[in-house]
């Protein structure tokens, strides 16, 4: 299936590793020109080199911290100048602190709001004029299955990724007339460094091993395993493509059936 992404311009955030990197790789493999960002410039350049080598595509690495407004302004300007426009925006950020509600301070909340919520607001605001100029576009927000089924110990993610979903659903309505489609992709338990860290944190709290936490998690997944980053990236590429031209305001779960709800 031709996704008709050849020559499209895509910006993928937090793409030095994990789900962001997998998303950028999938888009580049389909022929899109890709700009990627992350805080760690060394890891970011390594990811860009890896994606170029794997796909032969055009990949631009732009160091930026998505929790900082000034960085996002610079990031968007640099990405659009380098690629010549913007068709696809993939908002993404590293996961917030894992802790029970009563252990979190105002500073923890404010930092998470900047990173998880305001980054999406600022990126969308900056991207919309460029997409309008090209006759449409795609905004794809990486959220979490926590928007459907809250996860113990992740109250920051549970609250703020749900807020991103609300923003996305509102923008889907407001931007439909501009042919800008807005969706979310909600990953379940995926084999990334973040999931390893969460397993270790939970194991420490429970006095057990990360391996036992992972086994317990996988037992709850109907497919019986964690997903791969590549499987997640494929879902992002589909939503970015011409084949998803009648999908907006949706949350696509990539979770192996973990969430049991009907909606």
C-alpha positions in Angstrom: 0.0 0.0 0.0 1.4 3.4 -1.0 0.9 5.8 1.9 1.6 8.8 -0.4 4.1 10.2 2.1 6.9 10.7 -0.4 8.1 14.3 -0.3 5.9 15.2 2.7 7.6 17.2 5.5 7.3 15.8 9.0 8.4 17.1 12.4 8.7 14.4 15.1 9.5 15.4 18.7 11.4 13.5 21.3 12.8 11.3 18.6 16.3 10.3 19.8 14.9 7.0 21.0 11.8 5.0 21.8 8.4 5.8 20.2 9.5 9.1 18.7 12.5 7.5 16.9 10.3 4.6 15.6 7.8 7.1 14.3 10.4 9.1 12.5 11.9 6.0 11.0 8.5 4.8 9.7 7.8 8.2 8.1 11.3 8.4 6.5 10.9 4.8 5.2 7.8 6.0 3.4 9.7 8.8 1.7 8.9 11.7 4.0 11.5 14.4 4.8 11.8 14.3 8.5 13.0 16.7 11.2 13.6 15.3 14.6 14.2 16.9 18.0 15.4 15.9 21.5 17.3 17.5 24.4 20.4 15.3 24.1 22.1 16.5 20.9 24.5 13.5 20.8 21.8 10.9 21.0 19.7 12.9 18.6 22.5 13.0 16.0 23.0 9.3 16.4 19.3 8.7 15.8 19.3 10.9 12.7 22.3 9.0 11.3 20.6 5.6 12.0 17.4 6.7 10.3 19.3 8.0 7.3 21.3 4.8 7.0 18.2 2.6 7.3 16.0 4.5 4.9 18.2 6.7 2.7 15.9 9.5 3.6 16.5 13.2 4.4 16.6 13.7 8.2 17.4 16.9 10.0 18.4 16.8 13.7 17.4 19.9 15.7 18.2 19.9 19.5 15.3 21.3 21.5 13.6 20.9 24.8 9.8 20.7 24.2 9.0 22.0 27.7 10.6 25.4 26.8 8.6 27.8 24.7 11.6 29.5 23.2 13.0 26.2 22.1 9.7 25.3 20.3 9.6 28.6 18.5 13.2 28.0 17.2 12.5 24.4 16.5 9.5 25.1 14.3 11.2 27.9 12.4 14.3 25.8 11.7 12.3 22.7 10.7 10.1 24.6 8.2 13.1 26.5 6.7 15.1 23.3 6.3 12.3 21.1 4.9 10.5 23.8 2.9 7.2 23.4 4.8 5.3 21.3 7.2 2.7 18.6 6.5 2.9 16.3 9.6 3.5 17.1 13.2 4.1 14.3 15.7 4.0 15.7 19.3 5.8 13.6 21.8 7.7 13.9 25.0 9.4 11.7 27.6 7.2 10.3 30.3 6.7 12.3 33.5 7.8 11.3 37.0 6.3 8.1 38.4 5.0 8.6 41.9 1.8 8.4 44.1 -0.3 11.6 44.1 0.8 12.7 47.7 4.5 12.5 46.8 4.2 15.1 44.0 4.9 18.7 44.5 3.7 21.8 42.7 7.0 21.9 40.9 6.5 18.3 39.7 3.0 19.3 38.4 4.2 22.5 36.7 7.1 20.8 35.0 4.8 18.1 33.7 2.3 20.6 32.5 5.0 22.4 30.5 6.4 19.1 29.1 3.2 17.1 28.4 0.5 19.7 27.9 1.8 23.1 26.9 4.3 21.6 24.5 1.3 20.3 22.5 -0.5 23.6 22.7 2.6 25.6 21.5 3.6 23.1 18.8 0.1 23.0 17.3 -0.2 26.8 17.4 3.0 27.1 15.5 2.2 24.4 13.0 -1.3 25.3 12.0 -0.4 28.3 9.8 2.2 26.3 7.9 -0.3 23.5 7.3 -2.9 25.9 6.1 -0.4 27.3 3.6 0.0 23.8 2.1 -3.7 23.0 2.0 -3.9 20.7 5.0 -1.9 18.5 7.3 -1.8 16.0 10.1 -1.3 16.6 13.8 -0.6 13.3 15.6 -0.2 13.4 19.4 1.5 10.5 21.2 -0.4 9.9 24.4 -0.9 6.7 26.4 -3.4 4.0 27.2 -3.7 5.9 30.5 -6.2 8.2 28.7 -8.6 5.2 28.6 -7.5 3.3 31.6 -5.5 5.2 34.3 -2.2 3.5 35.4 -1.3 3.2 39.0 1.6 5.5 40.0 1.4 7.6 36.9 -1.0 10.3 38.0 0.8 13.0 36.1 0.4 11.1 32.8 -3.1 10.0 33.6 -4.2 13.7 34.1 -2.2 15.5 31.5 -2.4 13.0 28.6 -6.1 13.0 29.0 -6.0 16.8 28.7 -4.1 16.4 25.4 -6.8 14.1 24.1 -9.4 16.8 24.9 -7.4 19.4 23.0 -7.0 17.1 20.1 -10.7 16.4 19.9 -11.4 20.1 20.0 -8.9 20.9 17.3 -10.2 18.2 15.1 -13.5 20.0 14.9 -12.0 23.5 14.6 -9.5 22.5 11.9 -11.5 20.1 9.8 -12.4 22.9 7.3 -8.7 23.4 6.7 -8.2 19.7 6.0 -5.9 19.5 9.0 -6.7 16.2 10.7 -5.9 15.8 14.4 -5.6 12.4 16.1 -3.9 10.7 19.0 -2.0 7.4 19.2 -2.1 5.7 22.6 0.7 3.2 23.1 0.3 0.4 25.5 3.2 -1.5 27.1 5.9 -1.3 24.5 9.5 -2.5 24.7 11.2 0.9 25.3 13.6 2.3 27.9 10.7 4.1 29.5 8.8 0.8 30.2 12.0 -0.7 31.6 12.4 2.3 34.0 8.8 2.1 35.1 9.1 -1.7 35.8 12.2 -1.0 37.9 10.5 1.8 39.8 7.4 -0.3 40.5 9.6 -3.3 41.5 11.5 -1.1 44.0 8.2 0.1 45.6 6.9 -3.5 45.8 10.1 -5.1 46.9 10.2 -7.4 43.9 12.1 -7.7 40.6 11.6 -5.8 37.3 11.3 -9.2 35.6 8.4 -10.2 37.7 6.7 -6.9 37.0 7.1 -7.4 33.3 5.8 -10.9 33.4 2.7 -9.7 35.4 2.1 -7.0 32.8 2.4 -9.3 29.8 0.0 -11.7 31.4 -2.6 -8.9 31.2 -2.1 -8.3 27.5 -4.3 -10.5 25.3 -1.5 -10.8 22.7 0.7 -12.1 25.5 3.7 -9.7 24.8 4.8 -6.1 24.8 4.6 -4.3 21.5 7.6 -3.2 19.5 8.5 0.4 18.7 8.2 -0.5 15.0 4.6 -1.5 15.4 3.8 1.8 17.0 5.7 3.7 14.3 3.6 2.0 11.6 0.4 3.3 13.2 1.8 6.8 13.2 2.8 6.6 9.5 -0.7 5.4 8.7 -2.4 8.3 10.4 0.0 10.7 8.7 -0.9 9.2 5.3 -3.4 9.8 2.5 -5.0 6.5 3.5 -6.3 8.0 6.7 -8.0 10.9 5.0 -11.3 10.4 6.8 -10.0 9.9 10.3 -9.9 12.8 12.7 -10.6 13.3 16.4 -9.7 9.7 17.1 -7.5 7.9 19.5 -5.9 4.8 18.1 -4.8 2.3 20.7 -1.6 0.3 19.9 -1.8 -1.9 23.0 -2.2 -5.5 22.0 -5.7 -5.4 23.4 -4.7 -4.3 26.9 -7.5 -1.7 27.3 -10.8 -3.6 27.7 -13.2 -0.6 27.3 -15.6 -0.3 24.4 -14.8 3.4 23.9 
